[in-house]
Structures are given as structure tokens and as C-alpha cells.
Amino acid sequence: MLLSESVCFAPERWNELDRTRHHVGGWAGHSATVYQQDQVILFGGLQADAAVPSNRLCRLDAVSGEFIPMDAEGTPPSPRWCHSSAVLT
């Protein structure tokens, strides 16, 4: 079952994000990587509407709760789910 709720955990409190702000729908098995303290990069996963692996890329602004689709240069990785990711510095 894929849920379409979006929640964010701030120290000692769960906050539900406003789904009217570029909500991305049900999504599972994606990677979520913290970037620059207040941004989370989400990649891949299964989308509820298709139940097939995706190579969708978006950014969550943890301050505003807004999901922002991203375009990146180069050839994207093949669609995948249940993977991991990390920021290299």
C-alpha cells in the first residue's frame, strides 16, 4: 500500500505538510537525502499511480513544505526503488 501523506519530523514533533503545495502523490521506496540543512532531495521509488519504478527527482523545501520538481544535466539513472543515496562533499 502506498500512502500519499507527507509528514516531517522536527525535534520531538511530527508535522503534516500541506499537500496543496506541489504535492507529489503516493510514493514509496524512494531515497530521501538531506541537502544544505533545509532541503531534502527525493529520487526514484514506486509511484502510486503506476506501481512501477521511477527516476523522478524532486526537492522538498523543509521550511515551506513545498515539493519542487527538479531537472538535472546529464543522463539520469535508470528507474529504481528500494535504493539509497548520499551527498558527497
Secondary structure, 3 states (H helix, E strand, C coil): CCCCCCEEEECCEEEECCCCCCCCCCEECCEEEEECCCEEEEECCEECCCCCEECCEEEEECCCCEEEECCCCCCCCCCECCCCCCCCC
